[in-house]
Structures are given as structure tokens and as C-alpha cells.
Amino acid sequence: MAVLILSKGTSMQIVVGPVLTRKGGYAFDCWTPEEGLSRGYTYGRIEDAHYARKVEIRSRNNGSSDPTVACSTVDEFVRLTLDLRGRQQRASATPLPNAQEPRAVMEAVYG
């Protein structure tokens, strides 16, 4: 399980979701406060999806000083993205859309 510790002034956190079965193959998603949820490309082979996820994690880590968290489960991905949304909301005091209960978000994202 990943633990994310955010310091004041941290600009952008990146959360990479697990590889999941999707219509037509396998995919993973990413989430950042600035961009929100980015749906991943669907790969026909699970090995290709895992390889692409590893490349995404490495490229995000090498390209910036922003923390990247790779989640192993959907629950962890939802929990971290909701936690980061809550922190962002408290920091800016601006309500974010869709900051609902975790189950509603999980159903909306992974329906």
C-alpha cells in the first residue's frame, strides 16, 4: 500500500491506477489535480498494458520532481484521488465537481 505525504507547496501529485479489464482489452488510468482523470489507452494484451504502465510511472518520475504514486488496487486509487481532491479543495477553498462519496466515484469511473 502506498503512503502519500504531501508537503506545503507541492505543485502536482500524480496517481497511476492499476491495470484493469476494459472492453476490448486492458488499461490503466492516471489522475492529477490539474488534469483530473485521464483514461488510459486500451491494450489487447495484459502484458502490453503492464509494460505501458511501468513506462508511464518511470517517465513521470524522471520528468519532474512531482510525486508519483502507483496504486495496486481500485480502492487505493479512489481513496488517494479523493484524498488529494479534498486537500486541494481545503487549500483553495473552491468546491470541486464530483467530490462525492468514494463508492459513487468508483462506480462513475469504473462502472
Secondary structure, 3 states (H helix, E strand, C coil): CCCCCCCCCCCCCEEECCCEEECCEEECCEEECCCEEECCCCECCHHHHHHHHHHHHHHHHHHCCCCEEECCCHHHHHHHHHHHHHHHHHHHCCCCCCCCCHHHHHHHHHC
